[in-house]
Amino acid sequence: MNDARMANPAVVIPEAMPAILGVVKAAKKGGVPESVLELVHLRASQINGCSYCVVAGITSAKRSGESDERLHAVAAWREAPFFTDAERAALELSEHVTRLADRAVVPDDVWNAAAAHFDEKQLASLVLWISLTNFFNRVNATTRQPAGAAW
């Protein structure tokens, strides 16, 4: 296990923590099922190679009742039979938001697929949640926060 380069920045600058937690709390109030939020968090964290967030995401998802079978298949969600159409739309949106620099925009077909399953408030929740995940991934990967460590 690698040692962290530094303590988590949100601990070093504790004034950041209430704002971060406030956005987390708000994003969870958008009406998106907890299981969908867990899945998109895990997928974005896998793409970004954030071991801290992958491990934390799996732990959180399991506490929320997510099955090992589905968690193991998130990386290959397109080929796995375990996900609903709404979950697939959210996972695809998560991939496109996470890889924004690869395409410059989220394609209309990806957005429209998500909008077919989620209303505007839920879409806002998903966009905030995916963006927060990318924020956490960047903070934790940059500072090399070790998987399984507590803040």
Secondary structure, 3 states (H helix, E strand, C coil): CCCCCCCCHHHHCCCHHHHHHHHHHHHCCCCCCHHHHHHHHHHHHHHHCCHHHHHHHHHHHHHCCCCHHHHHHHHHCCCCCCCCHHHHHHHHHHHHHHCHHHHCCCCHHHHHHHHCCCCHHHHHHHHHHHHHHHHHHHHHHHCCCCCCCCC
